[in-house]
Amino acid sequence: MSQIDRIVQVYISRQTAQVDIASFSIPLILAEINTTTIDFPERVRTYTSAADVASDLGDSHPATIMARRLMGGSVRPAEFRVGKVEVSDDPGSTPESYADGLQAVMEIDDSWYALLAASHQQSTIMSLAQIIQASKKIYGTSTQEAAAVDALAVTDTGTLLEQSGYDRTFIMYSATADNDFPEAAWIGSELVKVPGSNTWEYKQLPGVARSNLTSTQINTLETKGYNYYIEVKGANITRKGTMASGEWIDTIIFTDWLTARIQEQIFYRMINTDKIPYTRRGTSIIEGEIRSVLSQGVTNGGIAEDTPIVVRSPDPLNIPESIRATRVLGDFTFEVRLAGAISVVVVRGTVSY
């Protein structure tokens, strides 16, 4: 021990442990990959360019086409995943279902947020939507079923999704869906934006053909929960920006972001503090973390800045001793108003001499 250490003894403990931060900007392309003809031993790979996917899978592979749509805009994801649904030419082999492939991917890599699938078969879409509904993720798909624009049809994919109340799956109608994969272009342009800062309506999709729809067809699509891509006043734009249930896509993403960040903030404070006391001072520490996230939500644009944020903390003195002994503290509650977005504008005026 040096002389200075004998005189002044300083001990510093580091309370800097980090927690994993959930990402809301990483898409996953799920596609069939023939392991007999393609060298792709992993269940999932990370990519930063469509060219790399083409190099691995070939120019005409559906995953390559989707990757090009995903990365085709001026704003694009920094990275994305390609997940394998395993098929083989080996005699006696049974092709894997998309649902089984997705479950296998999620067991290995669950860090992505938005699912895209190379199959537009109704059975595949419904099975994937069911899995995603039970997760904190979203799923985008599309269809070119003629029944989508038939007002009398009740078994088209959009109707089935809407009837199931799926609020984590959105579906687009496009007459060229199986070639264009418009959902990939849409996710590529919007997922990278800060949750709360954008709406998914009125967006342009490079490389995607617009649909030529009558007013009757548009009304049918909207009734059934479809999104679509049309030309309005010379601009090609997306409509409506909703999940199959009718909930706004951006609302689902923002509330997922809010949930994840509150969990992460509180957990970070708990692992970097020797003890958070079961007292009013302790509840104020937790409340401070909640308010910090809500304030960031205002900055992001997801929470209205013109309405007060209300956070209510439990009073430890009003909690029974038997509960306090378990060291479980609840319930913290908060009330905020979503900023939402303006989708339709109504103007009424009068002119006169």
C-alpha atoms as one frame of an Amber mdcrd trajectory, in Angstrom:
protein
   0.000   0.000   0.000   1.351   3.404  -1.011   1.686   6.198   1.542  -1.199
   8.156   0.050  -3.403   5.064   0.320  -2.587   4.905   4.019  -3.652   8.498
   4.462  -6.659   8.809   2.131  -8.524   5.640   1.356 -11.027   5.833  -1.489
 -13.294   2.961  -2.537 -15.515   3.419  -5.565 -18.152   0.905  -6.542 -19.369
   1.003 -10.119 -23.132   1.039 -10.557 -23.040   1.018 -14.343 -24.529  -2.361
 -15.269 -26.297  -2.163 -18.611 -29.561  -3.740 -19.732 -30.535  -4.852 -23.220
 -32.512  -2.169 -25.034 -35.349  -3.485 -27.195 -35.066  -2.396 -30.823 -38.122
  -1.409 -32.853 -36.295  -0.939 -36.165 -35.199  -4.462 -37.112 -37.298  -6.438
 -39.631 -37.179 -10.186 -40.203 -37.764 -11.721 -43.639 -39.014 -15.287 -43.235
 -38.621 -17.407 -46.375 -38.302 -20.961 -47.589 -34.661 -21.911 -48.200 -33.787
 -25.153 -49.927 -30.907 -26.577 -47.926 -30.087 -29.051 -50.700 -29.172 -26.328
 -53.174 -28.320 -23.338 -50.932 -25.594 -23.163 -48.293 -27.513 -21.611 -45.414
 -26.883 -23.739 -42.292 -27.981 -21.073 -39.809 -31.597 -20.621 -38.801 -31.259
 -16.833 -39.122 -28.693 -14.447 -40.587 -28.147 -10.704 -40.175 -27.772  -8.525
 -43.283 -27.117  -4.868 -44.000 -27.771  -4.906 -47.753 -29.991  -6.619 -50.303
 -26.907  -7.365 -52.413 -25.598  -9.683 -49.717 -28.899 -11.566 -49.674 -28.712
 -11.939 -53.458 -25.165 -13.246 -53.150 -26.300 -15.899 -50.664 -29.692 -16.872
 -52.082 -29.718 -15.735 -55.728 -31.260 -12.815 -57.591 -34.677 -14.405 -58.051
 -35.192 -15.732 -54.533 -38.265 -14.215 -52.820 -36.146 -13.139 -49.839 -33.880
 -11.199 -52.205 -36.849  -9.465 -53.830 -38.240  -8.568 -50.410 -34.847  -7.304
 -49.244 -34.664  -5.012 -52.277 -38.075  -3.575 -51.444 -37.094  -3.270 -47.788
 -33.901  -1.378 -48.583 -35.128   0.485 -51.667 -36.105   3.780 -50.079 -34.088
   6.834 -49.122 -34.729   5.850 -45.493 -33.956   2.217 -44.739 -33.114  -0.119
 -41.853 -29.504  -0.291 -40.751 -29.829  -4.069 -40.569 -32.360  -6.837 -41.019
 -32.621 -10.581 -40.540 -33.429 -13.426 -42.914 -34.972 -16.436 -41.204 -35.058
 -19.902 -42.726 -38.090 -22.079 -43.316 -36.322 -25.301 -44.155 -37.184 -27.257
 -47.283 -35.124 -29.944 -48.990 -34.953 -32.026 -52.140 -33.860 -35.061 -50.144
 -36.169 -38.070 -50.653 -38.625 -38.508 -47.790 -38.063 -35.008 -46.365 -41.090
 -33.052 -45.182 -41.159 -29.290 -45.860 -41.254 -27.186 -42.720 -44.269 -24.942
 -42.194 -43.809 -21.195 -41.898 -45.226 -21.338 -38.381 -42.644 -23.925 -37.311
 -39.893 -21.949 -39.015 -40.905 -18.784 -37.177 -40.966 -20.541 -33.810 -37.495
 -21.928 -34.482 -36.187 -18.482 -35.423 -37.661 -16.902 -32.290 -35.935 -19.464
 -30.083 -32.558 -18.460 -31.525 -32.997 -14.742 -32.260 -35.850 -12.720 -30.815
 -34.229  -9.295 -31.207 -36.155  -8.283 -34.359 -39.531  -6.507 -34.261 -41.378
  -6.641 -37.606 -42.094  -9.883 -39.443 -42.285 -10.235 -43.222 -42.968 -13.573
 -44.912 -42.332 -14.656 -48.501 -45.601 -16.613 -48.568 -48.976 -14.932 -49.121
 -50.989 -18.120 -48.748 -53.991 -17.564 -46.524 -53.200 -20.499 -44.232 -49.652
 -19.225 -43.751 -50.774 -15.667 -43.039 -53.336 -16.801 -40.469 -50.865 -19.083
 -38.671 -48.174 -16.398 -38.494 -50.677 -13.755 -37.367 -51.732 -15.993 -34.494
 -48.130 -16.374 -33.305 -47.351 -12.655 -33.603 -50.554 -11.708 -31.769 -49.151
 -13.387 -28.654 -45.856 -11.466 -28.887 -44.634  -7.892 -28.645 -44.003  -7.717
 -32.385 -45.860  -6.793 -35.573 -46.439  -8.620 -38.860 -46.947  -7.089 -42.290
 -48.313  -8.984 -45.276 -50.222  -8.468 -48.522 -52.541 -10.280 -50.902 -53.759
 -10.098 -54.475 -56.892 -12.172 -53.837 -59.721 -11.016 -56.082 -62.073 -11.688
 -53.167 -60.484  -8.798 -51.256 -62.345  -6.261 -53.405 -65.546  -8.332 -53.563
 -68.066  -6.884 -51.126 -69.943 -10.207 -50.972 -66.861 -12.340 -50.167 -66.470
 -13.277 -46.508 -63.566 -15.744 -46.588 -60.829 -13.502 -47.978 -57.713 -13.125
 -45.846 -58.346  -9.551 -44.725 -61.847 -10.386 -43.536 -60.563 -13.365 -41.553
 -57.847 -11.242 -39.938 -60.342  -8.485 -39.116 -62.827 -10.962 -37.646 -60.053
 -12.422 -35.501 -59.370  -8.952 -34.078 -55.655  -9.144 -34.805 -54.106  -5.814
 -33.834 -50.502  -6.827 -34.546 -50.955  -7.779 -38.193 -51.575  -5.444 -41.091
 -52.486  -6.519 -44.603 -52.248  -4.622 -47.878 -54.208  -5.316 -51.032 -52.311
  -5.096 -54.302 -52.970  -6.749 -57.662 -49.212  -7.350 -57.858 -48.636  -8.344
 -54.224 -46.885 -11.636 -54.982 -44.285  -9.880 -57.145 -44.002  -6.492 -55.465
 -44.232  -7.337 -51.745 -45.509  -3.832 -50.913 -45.464  -4.618 -47.193 -41.650
  -4.890 -47.315 -41.288  -1.434 -48.881 -43.698   0.009 -46.305 -41.917  -1.507
 -43.330 -38.542  -0.507 -44.761 -39.511   3.152 -44.952 -41.412   3.531 -41.675
 -39.998   1.106 -39.119 -36.713   2.988 -38.815 -38.412   6.158 -37.614 -38.583
   6.977 -33.904 -41.733   5.405 -32.407 -44.318   8.131 -31.943 -42.844  10.423
 -34.599 -44.655   9.135 -37.675 -47.884   7.842 -39.093 -47.922   5.079 -41.737
 -50.453   6.783 -43.987 -49.665   8.853 -47.098 -46.273   7.220 -47.701 -44.636
   6.499 -51.062 -43.280   3.015 -51.776 -40.415   2.893 -54.315 -40.653  -0.040
 -56.712 -44.272  -0.845 -55.872 -47.025  -0.568 -58.465 -50.047   1.441 -57.386
 -53.509  -0.112 -57.465 -56.198   1.245 -59.762 -59.313   0.987 -57.626 -62.858
   2.214 -57.942 -64.563   4.037 -55.082 -66.659   0.926 -54.458 -63.551  -1.252
 -54.221 -61.895   1.207 -51.850 -64.943   1.176 -49.584 -64.887  -2.620 -49.617
 -61.196  -2.764 -48.736 -61.575  -0.319 -45.862 -64.590  -2.179 -44.493 -62.581
  -5.394 -44.465 -59.500  -3.886 -42.790 -57.134  -3.712 -45.771 -54.521  -1.085
 -46.505 -53.840  -0.140 -50.126 -51.592   1.927 -52.393 -53.197   4.332 -54.851
 -52.596   7.492 -56.834 -54.089  10.732 -55.508 -53.459  14.012 -57.359 -50.399
  12.610 -59.066 -48.845  11.153 -55.911 -48.757   7.455 -55.094 -49.609   7.034
 -51.411 -50.486   4.398 -48.822 -53.912   4.288 -47.188 -55.008   3.634 -44.311
 -52.153   2.772 -41.957 -54.083   0.359 -39.726 -53.811  -3.123 -38.332 -56.444
  -5.703 -39.269 -58.406  -4.818 -36.127 -58.621  -1.153 -37.168 -56.040   0.099
 -34.648 -53.408   2.443 -36.066 -50.057   0.793 -36.815 -48.117   3.663 -35.240
 -50.172   3.424 -32.025 -49.264  -0.250 -31.567 -45.575   0.454 -32.161 -45.513
   3.427 -29.808 -47.257   1.594 -26.957 -44.805  -1.303 -27.404 -41.952   1.204
 -27.195 -43.470   2.771 -24.072 -43.853  -0.609 -22.365 -40.303  -1.701 -23.167
 -38.659   1.559 -22.110 -40.498   1.728 -18.765 -39.469  -1.846 -18.016 -35.862
  -1.151 -18.987 -35.601   2.098 -17.036 -36.955   0.619 -13.806 -34.845  -2.532
 -14.163 -31.722  -0.443 -14.833 -32.353   1.545 -11.660 -32.921  -1.616  -9.608
 -29.687  -3.326 -10.669 -27.614  -0.169 -10.225 -28.887   0.720  -6.749 -27.878
  -1.135  -3.594 -31.435  -0.901  -2.364 -34.610   0.936  -3.272 -36.382   1.242
   0.094 -40.020   0.285   0.556 -40.764   3.868   1.574 -42.111   7.017   0.001
 -38.567   7.865  -1.053 -38.379   4.510  -2.830 -41.653   5.042  -4.673 -40.430
   8.468  -5.776 -37.381   6.819  -7.344 -39.583   4.466  -9.373 -41.946   7.303
 -10.261 -39.012   9.338 -11.519 -38.049   6.576 -13.949 -41.614   6.351 -15.255
 -41.817  10.111 -15.735 -38.487  10.084 -17.554 -39.832   7.668 -20.183 -43.121
   9.547 -20.529 -41.214  12.777 -21.083 -39.222  11.094 -23.835 -42.531   9.950
 -25.310 -43.571  13.603 -25.534 -40.284  14.471 -27.237 -40.783  11.606 -29.704
 -44.199  12.952 -30.609 -46.197   9.997 -29.343 -47.628  11.709 -26.245 -49.520
  15.004 -26.457 -47.543  17.943 -25.125 -50.663  20.014 -24.383 -52.115  17.646
 -21.779 -50.602  17.106 -18.298 -48.868  13.814 -17.576 -50.356  12.193 -14.482
 -48.388   9.570 -12.532 -49.752   8.079  -9.318 -47.540   6.178  -6.888 -48.747
   3.834  -4.157 -48.297   4.929  -0.539 -46.255   2.242   1.258 -47.948   3.140
   4.547 -51.291   2.091   3.096 -50.041  -1.293   1.924 -50.647  -4.234   4.316
 -47.587  -5.522   6.146 -48.054  -8.966   4.640 -47.691  -7.460   1.152 -44.711
  -5.331   2.141 -43.004  -8.478   3.397 -43.086  -9.893  -0.131 -41.278  -6.773
  -1.430 -43.779  -6.428  -4.263 -44.837  -2.811  -4.787 -47.879  -1.835  -6.820
 -49.706  -0.289  -8.422 -48.039   2.636 -10.146 -50.442   4.180 -12.654 -50.143
   6.895 -15.259 -52.441   8.787 -17.569 -51.323  10.447 -20.790 -53.036  11.473
 -23.996 -51.667  10.070 -27.232 -50.714  12.768 -29.716 -52.260  10.708 -32.525
 -52.178  12.145 -36.046 -54.421  14.017 -38.466 -55.577  11.740 -41.293 -58.566
  13.606 -42.666 -59.139  17.367 -42.774 -62.568  18.958 -43.064 -62.854  22.605
 -44.180 -66.129  24.495 -44.492 -66.217  28.015 -45.804 -68.479  30.674 -47.163
 -67.684  33.156 -49.891 -69.819  36.130 -50.858 -69.763  39.548 -52.527
